[in-house]
Amino acid sequence: MNMTFRYSMPLAVLLAFGAGNAWADVTLSFLIDNNPDTVAAANALVDAYKKIAPDVTIEIEERPGGGEGDNIIKTRLATGEMSDIFLYNSGSLFKALNPAKQLLDLSDLPAQSAVKSVFKTVVTDQGKVYGVPFGTAMGGGIFYNRTVYKQLGLSVPRTWAEFMANNAKIKAAGKVAVAQTYRDTWTSQLFVLADYYNVQAVVPNFAENYTINKEKYATTPAAIKGFEHLKDVHDAGYMNEDFGAAGYDDGVRMVATGEAAHYPMLTFAIGAIKQNYPDNIKDVGFFAQPGDDASKNGLTVWMPAAIYIPASSEHKEDAKKFLDFAGSVQGCEVYMSVNPPQGPSLVNGCKLPADVPPAVSDMLPYFETEGRTAPALEFLSPVKGPALEQITVEVGSGIRPPAEAAALYDEDVRKQAQQLGLPNW
């Protein structure tokens, strides 16, 4: 991807650095996970920053991912041995770090003025903002084949009823309306997880009350609808016949080639489509999972990780200057030059490359209007039961009714909440 970068700094940043003053030699440590995309982007940011801060050395240290990496983060914070800068999850996992005690408040960082509020939500604790975004947003919703839609004269649905009406026309034309891929059980969760924007639109405090055991899936009509959608699609016969044996790769293929008109999925699948079906990338679009009210149509968003500064850092001001760059338009452009975006930027003014796939462009309108996006529930609450994917497979296969499934999931959630030591469980 060819892109020209301008490393001229905004006035506020120049003032923060002290334009015209000599830099004091300083070495900062930067802890990241060892995912290849993360490593590439972090090195690109450090290299770009070196051009404007030549006397600042930033040493990158890699850690493993998963539980082992999580334990490293928490142990180093607890012992005061954390690096000057570190990369970690946003959302509920971030809040488990006790930000008010262990992290540096970045609310007044100049770059924060351009960071979208939907991201600030997931790095805020007790009214203070503690991180800047590392990467682009990712949507949860429904991929659709644009060629099939054009052939059948269909419009992108804004309500669930419109979506089901489209499915009926697609089935009547002899095509698979909705690809489902339950061999990879995690893919069965999308109708429930991607419906969170619609839940929040009806029950604004659902995440907060869910965390303290005052709201449940089984007793909240808006929340149970995700399970009902699985049943709707199954019972209408809109799915591929081999839904139990098909896997994620099959779903990607089906929607890319037009074998299926729809595939509920996270937009990270754009990368797989672009790699495996490059000739079909322009045939695939994306829309948010529809709810009941077209006027409240919006997108459930999965957030990237964030960069933080521990309160124990001995180089707080120098670390803040680097984060001010990383969270700026320039930093965002550097990131996207290394890792093609899977969704919109979370920094106002950071424009996507002109050649992004249609599925990425389709997400932009949701972000351009305040209130048309919401973080996925897992970014707002630490409560997520491990059995959800098995339960959604059962509902989507016609084995278990939605009401029973929602109640079963509420019980699965209870066990996890008790393990986390959450109050009121």
N, C-alpha and C positions, 0 to 999 in steps of 0.2 A: 504494500500500500504506500503510494507516494504522498507525502504530506510535508508542507513547509512549516517550520516552527519559528515563532518570533519569541525570543527569550527576553524581550524587553519587559521589565517589571512594572506593575501598576504603581502609581505614586505612593499609595499607602504602604506598599511593600518596600519601596525605596526608602521611605522615611523610617520604616522599622529597621531596615538594615543600616541606615546612616549613609546615604549616598555620598560618595567621594572620600569616605574614610577607609583607611586600610583595615583589612581583615586580620583578626588575631588568629594565629594557628590554633586549630581545635580539631579533635578527632571524636566523632560520634559513632556509637554502635547502633546497629539496626537489625533487630531480630525478625525474621520472616519464616513462613513455612516453606517446605522444600518442593512444592508443586512447581513444575517447570515454567508454567505461565507466570506464576508469582515471581519466580527468580528473574525471569527475563524483564518483567515490568519494573521490578525494584532496581535492578542494575541500570535500566534506561533512565529512571528518575534520578538516580545518584549521578550518573554521567552528565545528564542535562544540568543538574544543579551545580556541578563542578564548574560549568562554564560561567556561572554568575557569582560563584563563591569559591574561587580557586584555592583559597587557603583553608578550606574546610574539607577534611577527609571523613568519609562515611564508610565504615567497615560493616559489611553485611554478614550476618551469621544465620545459617539455616537450621531449622528445627524440624523434626518429623511432624506429620499431621495426626489427626485422630486424637484418641485419648491420651497417648503419650505426649504429644505436643501440648495438649490442653493442660496436663499436669505440670509441664515445664513452665508455662506462662504463670500459672497460679503459684507455684513454688517460688519462682524468682520474684514475683511481686510481694509475696508474703515475707521473704527474707531480705528485701531491699536490694536485691542483686540483679534487677531487670536492666536491660540495655537502655540506652538513652531514648530510643524510639522502637516501637514494636507494632507488628501487624497482628490483628486478631478479629474475631467475629464481631459483627454489630448485633443489635437486638438483645434478646433475653440472655444470651451467653455473656455479652458485654456487661450487663447489669449484675451478673453474678460475681464480677470482679471487685465489687464494692468501690465504684468509681470515686465517690466523694472522698474516700480515704486514700486510695492508691493511685489515682490518675490526676493529671494536670488539667485544670479547667481551660478549655480553648474557646470559650464563648466569644471572646473579644478578638480572636484571630482575624485579621483583615479578610482572608479568603472565605470566611464563613458567610460573608454578605452575599456570595454567589452560590453557595451550596443550597440545593433545593430542600425545602422544609420536610418533604417526605423522608429524606435521609436523616436530617437532624433528629427526627423523632426517634430513630433507633440508636442514636449515640448520645442521648440526653438522659440525665439522671438528676432528679431534684432541681430541675430547671436550668441545669448547666450542660453545655455541649462539650464533649470530651474527645471527639475524633473527626477526621476528614476522610472522605471516600477514597477507596483504592479499587477503582474499576467502575463499570457501568451497571445500571439496573438490569434486572431480568424479570420478564413477565411470566405469569402463570395464567394460561387460558387455552385457547383452541387454535391450532394451525388449520388453515383451510386451503384447498387447491383452487387457485384463482381461475384456472382454465375450466374446471368443472362448473364453477359458479357462473362463468361467462356463458358456457354452453347451455346451461339451464335457466339463465336469466335471473339468478338469485342475487339478493342484496345481503350485506353483512347484517346479521341479526343483532338487535339491541335488547331483546327480551328472550326469555327461555321459550315462550310460546312461538316466537318467530323462528328460533333455532330448530325446534321440533318440526315446524312446518317446512322448513328447508330440508330437513332430514327425510320427511315423507316424500317430497318431490325427487330427492336423490335416489331413494330406494325404488320409487316407481320407474326411474330411468334405468334401473338394473345395476346400480352401483352401490358400493359399501358406503353408508352414510358416516359412520363413526368407527375408526380403527381403535380397537382395544387390544392390549398386549399383556395379558395377565401372567404369562410365563415369568416376566420380570415384574414381580408383585408390586414394587414401588410405584409403577406407572398407573396403578389402579386408583391412586389417591387423588388424582388431579381434580375430579369433579367436586370433591370435598374441600381440598386445600385452596384451589383457585376461586372458590366461591366466597372467600372471606370478605372481599370488598363488599359484596352484597349483604353479608351478615352485619358488618359494621354500619352500613348505610341505614339499616333498620334498628339495630341495637348498638348505638355508639360506644357504650361502655362494656361491650361484651368481653373484650380481652382482659380488662381489669377485674371484672366480676368472675370470669372464668378462672382466673388465677387464684382467687380467694374462695372458690367453691360456692359462688352465689348464682352462677349461670351454668347450665349444662347443655350439651347437644340435644339430648333426648327431650328436654322440657322447653327448649327455645325453638319455636317454629321456623324462624329464619335460618337457624343453624342446621336443623335436620334436613333442609332442602338439598344439600349436597348429596346426602345419601339417597334421597328420593330421585335425584337426577340419574344416578346410576341405574336404578330400577326402571325409570322411564325409558332410557335408551335400550336397555336389555329387553324389556317386555314388548317394545315396539318392533323388535327384530332389525334394528338399525346397525348392528355390529357385524363385523366379519365372522364367518362361521368358526374360524380357528382361534377365536379370541383367547381361549385358555392355553393354547400352545404357542401363540405368536409372542415375540419379544420386542423390546424397544427398537431394535434395528429394523424389524418388520414394519413397525408403525411409521418410522421415518421414511422408509421406502414407499409405503402405500400412499402417504399424503403427498410426497414429492412427485410421484409418477402419475397421480390421479387415480390410482387403484382404489383409494378411499378419499372422500371429500373432506373429512375432518380427522384431527388427531389431538386430543387434549394433552398438553405437554408444557413444560417450561421452555423458555426460548433459548436455553443453551443448546437445544437441538438444531438451531440454525447452523452451528458449526459442523455438525454431522451431515446436514443436508448439503452444505457448501462443499464439504470434502468428498462425499460419496456420490452426490448427484448434482454436480456443478451445472449441468445443462438445464436442471429443473429449478434452480434456486429462485428464479424470478416467477415461477409458477406458484410459489407458496406465500400465502399471506397469514395474518394473525389477528385475532380479535379477543377482547376480554370475555370471560365467561358471563353470559347474559343473566340478568336477574329478572324480577317481575316488573320493574318500572323503567321504561326507556329513558326517562328524564334523569335517572340516577345511574345510568350505565357507567361503570368504571372498572379499573384494572387492579388486581392483586399483584403486588410487586415483591420480588425476592431481592434483598439488598446485598451489595458486596461487603467485603470486610472493610475495616477502617484502620487508620494509622493513629496510634496513641503515644502519649508521653507519660511515663510513670512519675509520680510525685517524688521519687527517690533520685531522679536524674541530677547529675552534677552540672549539666550543661543545658539547663532549661531554655534559656533564651535562644541559644544556637539551634536547639532542637525545634523550637517554635518557628524559627525562620525557615527551616527545611519543610515543616508541615505546611507553612503558609504557601510555599511553592507547590508542594505535592497536591494541595487542595485547590489550586488555582486553575484557571483555564489552560495555562501552559502545561501544568502538570497533567491535567486530564488529556491533553493532546498527545503528550509523550506516552502515556499509558496506552491510548488507542492506536498509536503507531506500532506498538509491539503486539498487543492482543486485540484483534478485531472485535468491535462491540457486539454484544448479544442483546443489547437494549439501549435505551437513551442514556445520555450522560446525566449525572446528578449535579453537574456544575453549570449554572446558567452562563451562556456565552460560549460554551464548549460545543461546537457544532460537529455533528457526525460527518464522516467522509461522504462525498457525493455518491459513492458506489455501494452504499450499504444495501443489503437485500430488502425487498419489500416488507418482509415480516418485521424488520427492525423499524422501518419508516412507519408502519402501521401503529406502532406504540406511541409515537410522538404526540398525537392529539390528546391522549390521556394525561400526559405530563404538562401540557401547555395550559390546561385549565385547572386552577386550584381546586382540590377536593375530588378529583376524578381518579386518584390513586390511593391505595392503602397498603401498608406493609403486610405481608403474610402473617398469620397469627403466631407462627413460631418466632417472629422477631419481636413480638409484643408480650408474649407469655412463655415461660419456660416449660409449660405443661404440654407435653405431646406424648401420648402413649405409644409404645413400640409395636403394638398389634394392629395399628390402623390399616396397614397395607393388606394384612390377611382378612380383616373385616370387610374392607371395600371390595376385595376380590369376591367374597361371598355374596355381597349385595349385587355386584355387577354381573354375577353368574346366575342370579335368580335363586340362590340357596337360602339367603337370610333376608327378611323384610327390613326396610329402613328403620322403623321405630325400634325394633329389637337390636339392630346393629348399633344405633346411636347409644342405646342404653348400655350395650356391651362395651362400647368405646369409653363411655363415661366411667365405667368400672376399671377399665385398663388405665385410664388417666389417673384415677384415684391412687392406684398403687405407685405410680411414678411420682405423683405429688408428695406422697408420704415419704418416699425415699429421699426426695429433695428437702424434706423438712419444712414444707410450705405451711403457713398458718391456716386454720379452719378446715383442715382435711382429716 
